[in-house]
Amino acid sequence: MSADLAIYQAAAIQKLETQVDPKIQNDLKKSSKEFEAVFMGQMLKPMFEEINFNPMSGDGNSAQSDTYKGMLVEQMGKSLANYSSIGLAEPVYRTLLEAQVSAQQGQ
């Protein structure tokens, strides 16, 4: 992304934020990060579908193993979204802000 585009997008977000209550902004930011975390988890899921392991018994073909892998993928998605974002949360946040401003103006 070019520096000019990044500056433009940041300015657009700041302009929208002036029209939305700070508590709602925080809720929208949180929702954006959660969306990115779920997306990351879904992207990781196929990687773990073929891995057969169960740290408790060594058997990789069990309901326990599937549950463990599901929780592992979910937590990895959250960690990746929090510490090494792929940049999905920002455009989602901007879109949610735009929707919030539109909803407020329609009232």
N, CA, C and O atoms as CSV, one atom per row, in Angstrom:
chain,resi,resn,atom,element,x,y,z
A,1,MET,N,N,0.849,-1.168,0.000
A,1,MET,CA,C,0.000,0.000,0.000
A,1,MET,C,C,0.896,1.232,0.000
A,1,MET,O,O,1.875,1.306,0.742
A,2,SER,N,N,0.548,2.180,-0.831
A,2,SER,CA,C,1.355,3.387,-0.911
A,2,SER,C,C,1.113,4.255,0.319
A,2,SER,O,O,0.080,4.156,0.982
A,3,ALA,N,N,2.088,5.105,0.602
A,3,ALA,CA,C,1.984,5.984,1.766
A,3,ALA,C,C,0.814,6.949,1.617
A,3,ALA,O,O,0.125,7.244,2.594
A,4,ASP,N,N,0.583,7.446,0.396
A,4,ASP,CA,C,-0.523,8.377,0.167
A,4,ASP,C,C,-1.875,7.719,0.450
A,4,ASP,O,O,-2.761,8.327,1.051
A,5,LEU,N,N,-2.017,6.487,0.013
A,5,LEU,CA,C,-3.268,5.768,0.248
A,5,LEU,C,C,-3.475,5.528,1.737
A,5,LEU,O,O,-4.586,5.689,2.243
A,6,ALA,N,N,-2.423,5.149,2.437
A,6,ALA,CA,C,-2.518,4.917,3.880
A,6,ALA,C,C,-2.920,6.187,4.616
A,6,ALA,O,O,-3.736,6.144,5.536
A,7,ILE,N,N,-2.352,7.311,4.213
A,7,ILE,CA,C,-2.693,8.598,4.835
A,7,ILE,C,C,-4.151,8.943,4.556
A,7,ILE,O,O,-4.869,9.391,5.450
A,8,TYR,N,N,-4.585,8.735,3.321
A,8,TYR,CA,C,-5.967,9.015,2.942
A,8,TYR,C,C,-6.934,8.152,3.765
A,8,TYR,O,O,-7.938,8.652,4.273
A,9,GLN,N,N,-6.628,6.868,3.893
A,9,GLN,CA,C,-7.508,5.959,4.633
A,9,GLN,C,C,-7.554,6.329,6.115
A,9,GLN,O,O,-8.618,6.286,6.732
A,10,ALA,N,N,-6.407,6.691,6.685
A,10,ALA,CA,C,-6.373,7.096,8.088
A,10,ALA,C,C,-7.201,8.360,8.296
A,10,ALA,O,O,-7.918,8.476,9.290
A,11,ALA,N,N,-7.107,9.297,7.374
A,11,ALA,CA,C,-7.881,10.533,7.472
A,11,ALA,C,C,-9.377,10.241,7.358
A,11,ALA,O,O,-10.184,10.845,8.065
A,12,ALA,N,N,-9.744,9.322,6.477
A,12,ALA,CA,C,-11.154,8.955,6.317
A,12,ALA,C,C,-11.696,8.335,7.600
A,12,ALA,O,O,-12.820,8.629,8.008
A,13,ILE,N,N,-10.907,7.489,8.229
A,13,ILE,CA,C,-11.328,6.866,9.488
A,13,ILE,C,C,-11.478,7.924,10.569
A,13,ILE,O,O,-12.461,7.911,11.311
A,14,GLN,N,N,-10.516,8.841,10.671
A,14,GLN,CA,C,-10.589,9.890,11.685
A,14,GLN,C,C,-11.835,10.756,11.493
A,14,GLN,O,O,-12.484,11.132,12.468
A,15,LYS,N,N,-12.164,11.066,10.262
A,15,LYS,CA,C,-13.347,11.878,9.977
A,15,LYS,C,C,-14.610,11.142,10.422
A,15,LYS,O,O,-15.503,11.742,11.021
A,16,LEU,N,N,-14.683,9.858,10.132
A,16,LEU,CA,C,-15.840,9.065,10.549
A,16,LEU,C,C,-15.926,8.952,12.066
A,16,LEU,O,O,-17.014,8.999,12.641
A,17,GLU,N,N,-14.774,8.803,12.705
A,17,GLU,CA,C,-14.753,8.642,14.159
A,17,GLU,C,C,-15.309,9.869,14.879
A,17,GLU,O,O,-15.854,9.745,15.976
A,18,THR,N,N,-15.179,11.042,14.281
A,18,THR,CA,C,-15.708,12.249,14.933
A,18,THR,C,C,-17.233,12.231,14.995
A,18,THR,O,O,-17.838,12.992,15.751
A,19,GLN,N,N,-17.850,11.360,14.198
A,19,GLN,CA,C,-19.307,11.302,14.139
A,19,GLN,C,C,-19.905,10.154,14.951
A,19,GLN,O,O,-21.124,9.988,15.001
A,20,VAL,N,N,-19.032,9.358,15.590
A,20,VAL,CA,C,-19.491,8.167,16.303
A,20,VAL,C,C,-19.018,8.233,17.754
A,20,VAL,O,O,-17.888,8.629,18.038
A,21,ASP,N,N,-19.897,7.840,18.653
A,21,ASP,CA,C,-19.597,7.810,20.084
A,21,ASP,C,C,-18.362,6.927,20.355
A,21,ASP,O,O,-18.222,5.864,19.750
A,22,PRO,N,N,-17.469,7.361,21.260
A,22,PRO,CA,C,-16.251,6.572,21.543
A,22,PRO,C,C,-16.531,5.141,22.008
A,22,PRO,O,O,-15.777,4.232,21.661
A,23,LYS,N,N,-17.594,4.920,22.782
A,23,LYS,CA,C,-17.907,3.560,23.224
A,23,LYS,C,C,-18.260,2.681,22.021
A,23,LYS,O,O,-17.844,1.525,21.940
A,24,ILE,N,N,-19.028,3.244,21.097
A,24,ILE,CA,C,-19.388,2.495,19.892
A,24,ILE,C,C,-18.138,2.238,19.053
A,24,ILE,O,O,-17.991,1.158,18.480
A,25,GLN,N,N,-17.238,3.217,18.976
A,25,GLN,CA,C,-15.972,3.026,18.249
A,25,GLN,C,C,-15.215,1.831,18.810
A,25,GLN,O,O,-14.729,0.986,18.059
A,26,ASN,N,N,-15.116,1.764,20.146
A,26,ASN,CA,C,-14.397,0.647,20.778
A,26,ASN,C,C,-15.062,-0.685,20.463
A,26,ASN,O,O,-14.382,-1.678,20.201
A,27,ASP,N,N,-16.401,-0.705,20.487
A,27,ASP,CA,C,-17.117,-1.942,20.153
A,27,ASP,C,C,-16.856,-2.357,18.706
A,27,ASP,O,O,-16.677,-3.538,18.411
A,28,LEU,N,N,-16.836,-1.363,17.803
A,28,LEU,CA,C,-16.591,-1.665,16.391
A,28,LEU,C,C,-15.158,-2.152,16.168
A,28,LEU,O,O,-14.927,-3.067,15.378
A,29,LYS,N,N,-14.194,-1.535,16.869
A,29,LYS,CA,C,-12.797,-1.997,16.766
A,29,LYS,C,C,-12.668,-3.434,17.247
A,29,LYS,O,O,-12.001,-4.258,16.622
A,30,LYS,N,N,-13.318,-3.718,18.367
A,30,LYS,CA,C,-13.262,-5.074,18.925
A,30,LYS,C,C,-13.885,-6.072,17.946
A,30,LYS,O,O,-13.333,-7.147,17.717
A,31,SER,N,N,-15.022,-5.717,17.379
A,31,SER,CA,C,-15.681,-6.602,16.412
A,31,SER,C,C,-14.806,-6.824,15.182
A,31,SER,O,O,-14.755,-7.930,14.644
A,32,SER,N,N,-14.118,-5.776,14.739
A,32,SER,CA,C,-13.232,-5.888,13.578
A,32,SER,C,C,-12.088,-6.849,13.848
A,32,SER,O,O,-11.760,-7.688,13.008
A,33,LYS,N,N,-11.477,-6.725,15.029
A,33,LYS,CA,C,-10.379,-7.627,15.393
A,33,LYS,C,C,-10.878,-9.066,15.532
A,33,LYS,O,O,-10.197,-10.005,15.121
A,34,GLU,N,N,-12.066,-9.234,16.111
A,34,GLU,CA,C,-12.633,-10.574,16.250
A,34,GLU,C,C,-12.918,-11.187,14.882
A,34,GLU,O,O,-12.691,-12.378,14.668
A,35,PHE,N,N,-13.416,-10.365,13.954
A,35,PHE,CA,C,-13.660,-10.853,12.598
A,35,PHE,C,C,-12.361,-11.330,11.963
A,35,PHE,O,O,-12.312,-12.394,11.346
A,36,GLU,N,N,-11.310,-10.530,12.122
A,36,GLU,CA,C,-10.023,-10.918,11.559
A,36,GLU,C,C,-9.518,-12.212,12.204
A,36,GLU,O,O,-8.955,-13.065,11.520
A,37,ALA,N,N,-9.716,-12.358,13.502
A,37,ALA,CA,C,-9.274,-13.573,14.201
A,37,ALA,C,C,-10.014,-14.802,13.678
A,37,ALA,O,O,-9.405,-15.848,13.455
A,38,VAL,N,N,-11.331,-14.674,13.483
A,38,VAL,CA,C,-12.116,-15.798,12.945
A,38,VAL,C,C,-11.648,-16.127,11.528
A,38,VAL,O,O,-11.494,-17.296,11.173
A,39,PHE,N,N,-11.424,-15.095,10.729
A,39,PHE,CA,C,-10.935,-15.301,9.367
A,39,PHE,C,C,-9.594,-16.033,9.377
A,39,PHE,O,O,-9.389,-16.978,8.616
A,40,MET,N,N,-8.687,-15.592,10.242
A,40,MET,CA,C,-7.369,-16.243,10.329
A,40,MET,C,C,-7.521,-17.701,10.749
A,40,MET,O,O,-6.844,-18.582,10.219
A,41,GLY,N,N,-8.414,-17.948,11.702
A,41,GLY,CA,C,-8.655,-19.321,12.135
A,41,GLY,C,C,-9.171,-20.189,10.998
A,41,GLY,O,O,-8.760,-21.339,10.845
A,42,GLN,N,N,-10.075,-19.630,10.201
A,42,GLN,CA,C,-10.614,-20.384,9.067
A,42,GLN,C,C,-9.537,-20.649,8.020
A,42,GLN,O,O,-9.557,-21.686,7.356
A,43,MET,N,N,-8.613,-19.733,7.870
A,43,MET,CA,C,-7.515,-19.938,6.925
A,43,MET,C,C,-6.542,-21.011,7.430
A,43,MET,O,O,-5.946,-21.733,6.630
A,44,LEU,N,N,-6.385,-21.114,8.736
A,44,LEU,CA,C,-5.479,-22.106,9.316
A,44,LEU,C,C,-6.097,-23.502,9.387
A,44,LEU,O,O,-5.384,-24.505,9.385
A,45,LYS,N,N,-7.402,-23.557,9.450
A,45,LYS,CA,C,-8.099,-24.822,9.662
A,45,LYS,C,C,-7.683,-25.935,8.698
A,45,LYS,O,O,-7.432,-27.052,9.150
A,46,PRO,N,N,-7.601,-25.679,7.399
A,46,PRO,CA,C,-7.200,-26.768,6.486
A,46,PRO,C,C,-5.805,-27.332,6.774
A,46,PRO,O,O,-5.537,-28.503,6.504
A,47,MET,N,N,-4.934,-26.506,7.316
A,47,MET,CA,C,-3.581,-26.992,7.638
A,47,MET,C,C,-3.627,-28.084,8.695
A,47,MET,O,O,-2.817,-29.010,8.679
A,48,PHE,N,N,-4.575,-27.969,9.607
A,48,PHE,CA,C,-4.626,-28.900,10.726
A,48,PHE,C,C,-5.546,-30.090,10.489
A,48,PHE,O,O,-5.539,-31.041,11.271
A,49,GLU,N,N,-6.328,-30.049,9.436
A,49,GLU,CA,C,-7.249,-31.152,9.177
A,49,GLU,C,C,-6.514,-32.454,8.882
A,49,GLU,O,O,-7.010,-33.529,9.218
A,50,GLU,N,N,-5.357,-32.377,8.268
A,50,GLU,CA,C,-4.620,-33.580,7.899
A,50,GLU,C,C,-3.618,-34.025,8.964
A,50,GLU,O,O,-3.011,-35.088,8.841
A,51,ILE,N,N,-3.448,-33.226,9.991
A,51,ILE,CA,C,-2.510,-33.588,11.052
A,51,ILE,C,C,-3.221,-34.498,12.036
A,51,ILE,O,O,-4.241,-34.120,12.613
A,52,ASN,N,N,-2.694,-35.686,12.229
A,52,ASN,CA,C,-3.269,-36.640,13.170
A,52,ASN,C,C,-2.412,-36.697,14.427
A,52,ASN,O,O,-1.339,-37.299,14.450
A,53,PHE,N,N,-2.913,-36.059,15.457
A,53,PHE,CA,C,-2.199,-36.105,16.722
A,53,PHE,C,C,-3.166,-35.890,17.866
A,53,PHE,O,O,-4.173,-35.195,17.730
A,54,ASN,N,N,-2.854,-36.478,18.960
A,54,ASN,CA,C,-3.556,-36.257,20.211
A,54,ASN,C,C,-2.488,-36.254,21.295
A,54,ASN,O,O,-1.935,-37.309,21.604
A,55,PRO,N,N,-2.188,-35.121,21.873
A,55,PRO,CA,C,-1.103,-35.048,22.842
A,55,PRO,C,C,-1.320,-35.909,24.076
A,55,PRO,O,O,-0.367,-36.187,24.803
A,56,MET,N,N,-2.560,-36.341,24.329
A,56,MET,CA,C,-2.824,-37.144,25.528
A,56,MET,C,C,-2.592,-38.636,25.288
A,56,MET,O,O,-2.047,-39.326,26.150
A,57,SER,N,N,-3.004,-39.136,24.121
A,57,SER,CA,C,-2.925,-40.580,23.913
A,57,SER,C,C,-2.106,-40.996,22.699
A,57,SER,O,O,-1.808,-42.177,22.528
A,58,GLY,N,N,-1.746,-40.047,21.868
A,58,GLY,CA,C,-0.993,-40.381,20.674
A,58,GLY,C,C,-1.871,-40.762,19.493
A,58,GLY,O,O,-1.386,-40.874,18.367
A,59,ASP,N,N,-3.167,-40.961,19.744
A,59,ASP,CA,C,-4.102,-41.307,18.679
A,59,ASP,C,C,-4.650,-40.026,18.070
A,59,ASP,O,O,-5.164,-39.169,18.788
A,60,GLY,N,N,-4.547,-39.888,16.772
A,60,GLY,CA,C,-4.994,-38.664,16.127
A,60,GLY,C,C,-6.381,-38.737,15.539
A,60,GLY,O,O,-6.852,-37.760,14.957
A,61,ASN,N,N,-7.043,-39.856,15.672
A,61,ASN,CA,C,-8.363,-40.018,15.067
A,61,ASN,C,C,-9.421,-40.183,16.142
A,61,ASN,O,O,-10.011,-41.254,16.285
A,62,SER,N,N,-9.656,-39.125,16.892
A,62,SER,CA,C,-10.648,-39.204,17.959
A,62,SER,C,C,-11.380,-37.877,18.070
A,62,SER,O,O,-10.926,-36.850,17.565
A,63,ALA,N,N,-12.522,-37.922,18.742
A,63,ALA,CA,C,-13.298,-36.695,18.968
A,63,ALA,C,C,-12.498,-35.720,19.813
A,63,ALA,O,O,-12.567,-34.509,19.604
A,64,GLN,N,N,-11.735,-36.246,20.772
A,64,GLN,CA,C,-10.912,-35.383,21.619
A,64,GLN,C,C,-9.857,-34.649,20.793
A,64,GLN,O,O,-9.600,-33.463,21.000
A,65,SER,N,N,-9.262,-35.363,19.872
A,65,SER,CA,C,-8.252,-34.772,19.004
A,65,SER,C,C,-8.859,-33.669,18.144
A,65,SER,O,O,-8.260,-32.608,17.971
A,66,ASP,N,N,-10.042,-33.921,17.612
A,66,ASP,CA,C,-10.709,-32.910,16.787
A,66,ASP,C,C,-11.055,-31.674,17.602
A,66,ASP,O,O,-10.907,-30.548,17.126
A,67,THR,N,N,-11.513,-31.883,18.826
A,67,THR,CA,C,-11.841,-30.756,19.707
A,67,THR,C,C,-10.588,-29.961,20.030
A,67,THR,O,O,-10.595,-28.731,19.983
A,68,TYR,N,N,-9.520,-30.660,20.355
A,68,TYR,CA,C,-8.253,-29.993,20.674
A,68,TYR,C,C,-7.748,-29.186,19.483
A,68,TYR,O,O,-7.341,-28.034,19.636
A,69,LYS,N,N,-7.775,-29.788,18.305
A,69,LYS,CA,C,-7.308,-29.074,17.101
A,69,LYS,C,C,-8.168,-27.843,16.836
A,69,LYS,O,O,-7.646,-26.794,16.459
A,70,GLY,N,N,-9.478,-27.961,17.031
A,70,GLY,CA,C,-10.368,-26.824,16.827
A,70,GLY,C,C,-10.043,-25.669,17.770
A,70,GLY,O,O,-10.012,-24.509,17.361
A,71,MET,N,N,-9.802,-26.002,19.038
A,71,MET,CA,C,-9.453,-24.957,20.008
A,71,MET,C,C,-8.093,-24.358,19.692
A,71,MET,O,O,-7.897,-23.149,19.819
A,72,LEU,N,N,-7.155,-25.199,19.281
A,72,LEU,CA,C,-5.815,-24.727,18.936
A,72,LEU,C,C,-5.870,-23.751,17.766
A,72,LEU,O,O,-5.249,-22.689,17.809
A,73,VAL,N,N,-6.604,-24.107,16.734
A,73,VAL,CA,C,-6.720,-23.244,15.556
A,73,VAL,C,C,-7.388,-21.919,15.929
A,73,VAL,O,O,-6.967,-20.858,15.470
A,74,GLU,N,N,-8.423,-21.983,16.756
A,74,GLU,CA,C,-9.114,-20.762,17.186
A,74,GLU,C,C,-8.161,-19.826,17.930
A,74,GLU,O,O,-8.135,-18.623,17.667
A,75,GLN,N,N,-7.386,-20.376,18.852
A,75,GLN,CA,C,-6.454,-19.552,19.617
A,75,GLN,C,C,-5.310,-19.022,18.750
A,75,GLN,O,O,-4.848,-17.897,18.941
A,76,MET,N,N,-4.864,-19.833,17.809
A,76,MET,CA,C,-3.818,-19.351,16.901
A,76,MET,C,C,-4.342,-18.203,16.046
A,76,MET,O,O,-3.622,-17.236,15.797
A,77,GLY,N,N,-5.582,-18.304,15.597
A,77,GLY,CA,C,-6.194,-17.224,14.832
A,77,GLY,C,C,-6.271,-15.947,15.631
A,77,GLY,O,O,-5.977,-14.870,15.112
A,78,LYS,N,N,-6.669,-16.050,16.905
A,78,LYS,CA,C,-6.731,-14.870,17.782
A,78,LYS,C,C,-5.348,-14.265,17.982
A,78,LYS,O,O,-5.180,-13.047,17.912
A,79,SER,N,N,-4.363,-15.112,18.230
A,79,SER,CA,C,-3.001,-14.621,18.446
A,79,SER,C,C,-2.450,-13.925,17.208
A,79,SER,O,O,-1.844,-12.857,17.300
A,80,LEU,N,N,-2.664,-14.535,16.060
A,80,LEU,CA,C,-2.174,-13.918,14.822
A,80,LEU,C,C,-2.854,-12.575,14.559
A,80,LEU,O,O,-2.203,-11.622,14.131
A,81,ALA,N,N,-4.151,-12.499,14.811
A,81,ALA,CA,C,-4.871,-11.241,14.585
A,81,ALA,C,C,-4.401,-10.156,15.547
A,81,ALA,O,O,-4.354,-8.981,15.184
A,82,ASN,N,N,-4.055,-10.545,16.770
A,82,ASN,CA,C,-3.627,-9.553,17.769
A,82,ASN,C,C,-2.186,-9.107,17.588
A,82,ASN,O,O,-1.865,-7.943,17.826
A,83,TYR,N,N,-1.311,-10.017,17.170
A,83,TYR,CA,C,0.114,-9.699,17.174
A,83,TYR,C,C,0.742,-9.539,15.791
A,83,TYR,O,O,1.816,-8.951,15.663
A,84,SER,N,N,0.093,-10.050,14.774
A,84,SER,CA,C,0.640,-9.873,13.425
A,84,SER,C,C,-0.510,-9.805,12.435
A,84,SER,O,O,-0.701,-10.699,11.610
A,85,SER,N,N,-1.254,-8.746,12.534
A,85,SER,CA,C,-2.449,-8.544,11.734
A,85,SER,C,C,-2.132,-8.629,10.236
A,85,SER,O,O,-1.063,-8.216,9.786
A,86,ILE,N,N,-3.086,-9.173,9.482
A,86,ILE,CA,C,-2.933,-9.204,8.028
A,86,ILE,C,C,-3.561,-7.966,7.387
A,86,ILE,O,O,-3.572,-7.826,6.164
A,87,GLY,N,N,-4.076,-7.085,8.216
A,87,GLY,CA,C,-4.625,-5.830,7.704
A,87,GLY,C,C,-6.097,-5.889,7.354
A,87,GLY,O,O,-6.609,-4.984,6.695
A,88,LEU,N,N,-6.780,-6.918,7.772
A,88,LEU,CA,C,-8.200,-7.051,7.466
A,88,LEU,C,C,-9.071,-6.235,8.416
A,88,LEU,O,O,-10.128,-5.743,8.022
A,89,ALA,N,N,-8.634,-6.091,9.657
A,89,ALA,CA,C,-9.459,-5.409,10.659
A,89,ALA,C,C,-9.704,-3.945,10.312
A,89,ALA,O,O,-10.796,-3.435,10.562
A,90,GLU,N,N,-8.719,-3.258,9.746
A,90,GLU,CA,C,-8.887,-1.830,9.459
A,90,GLU,C,C,-9.968,-1.549,8.424
A,90,GLU,O,O,-10.821,-0.698,8.677
A,91,PRO,N,N,-9.980,-2.215,7.272
A,91,PRO,CA,C,-11.075,-1.937,6.332
A,91,PRO,C,C,-12.445,-2.381,6.858
A,91,PRO,O,O,-13.463,-1.764,6.545
A,92,VAL,N,N,-12.465,-3.448,7.652
A,92,VAL,CA,C,-13.726,-3.870,8.259
A,92,VAL,C,C,-14.205,-2.797,9.228
A,92,VAL,O,O,-15.387,-2.455,9.248
A,93,TYR,N,N,-13.282,-2.266,10.035
A,93,TYR,CA,C,-13.612,-1.191,10.974
A,93,TYR,C,C,-14.150,0.031,10.231
A,93,TYR,O,O,-15.155,0.616,10.635
A,94,ARG,N,N,-13.484,0.410,9.155
A,94,ARG,CA,C,-13.930,1.574,8.374
A,94,ARG,C,C,-15.340,1.342,7.828
A,94,ARG,O,O,-16.175,2.246,7.857
A,95,THR,N,N,-15.601,0.144,7.335
A,95,THR,CA,C,-16.921,-0.182,6.799
A,95,THR,C,C,-17.982,-0.144,7.895
A,95,THR,O,O,-19.090,0.345,7.676
A,96,LEU,N,N,-17.639,-0.662,9.073
A,96,LEU,CA,C,-18.583,-0.613,10.193
A,96,LEU,C,C,-18.845,0.824,10.636
A,96,LEU,O,O,-19.976,1.178,10.971
A,97,LEU,N,N,-17.801,1.648,10.636
A,97,LEU,CA,C,-17.982,3.071,10.971
A,97,LEU,C,C,-18.922,3.736,9.965
A,97,LEU,O,O,-19.828,4.475,10.351
A,98,GLU,N,N,-18.708,3.473,8.690
A,98,GLU,CA,C,-19.564,4.053,7.654
A,98,GLU,C,C,-21.016,3.623,7.856
A,98,GLU,O,O,-21.931,4.435,7.721
A,99,ALA,N,N,-21.221,2.364,8.175
A,99,ALA,CA,C,-22.582,1.859,8.402
A,99,ALA,C,C,-23.201,2.521,9.637
A,99,ALA,O,O,-24.387,2.848,9.645
A,100,GLN,N,N,-22.389,2.712,10.672
A,100,GLN,CA,C,-22.883,3.352,11.889
A,100,GLN,C,C,-23.281,4.800,11.624
A,100,GLN,O,O,-24.332,5.253,12.078
A,101,VAL,N,N,-22.449,5.517,10.896
A,101,VAL,CA,C,-22.755,6.914,10.557
A,101,VAL,C,C,-24.025,6.981,9.718
A,101,VAL,O,O,-24.873,7.843,9.949
A,102,SER,N,N,-24.163,6.095,8.763
A,102,SER,CA,C,-25.368,6.062,7.923
A,102,SER,C,C,-26.603,5.772,8.760
A,102,SER,O,O,-27.651,6.387,8.564
A,103,ALA,N,N,-26.479,4.842,9.687
A,103,ALA,CA,C,-27.620,4.481,10.549
A,103,ALA,C,C,-28.003,5.669,11.440
A,103,ALA,O,O,-29.188,5.933,11.643
A,104,GLN,N,N,-27.015,6.378,11.964
A,104,GLN,CA,C,-27.285,7.540,12.810
A,104,GLN,C,C,-27.956,8.652,12.015
A,104,GLN,O,O,-28.847,9.329,12.529
A,105,GLN,N,N,-27.543,8.847,10.781
A,105,GLN,CA,C,-28.115,9.904,9.954
A,105,GLN,C,C,-29.527,9.558,9.514
A,105,GLN,O,O,-30.330,10.451,9.244
A,106,GLY,N,N,-29.834,8.282,9.442
A,106,GLY,CA,C,-31.156,7.847,9.036
A,106,GLY,C,C,-32.201,7.919,10.144
A,106,GLY,O,O,-33.396,7.772,9.888
A,107,GLN,N,N,-31.755,8.142,11.356
A,107,GLN,CA,C,-32.685,8.179,12.499
A,107,GLN,C,C,-33.452,9.460,12.565
A,107,GLN,O,O,-34.271,9.644,13.465
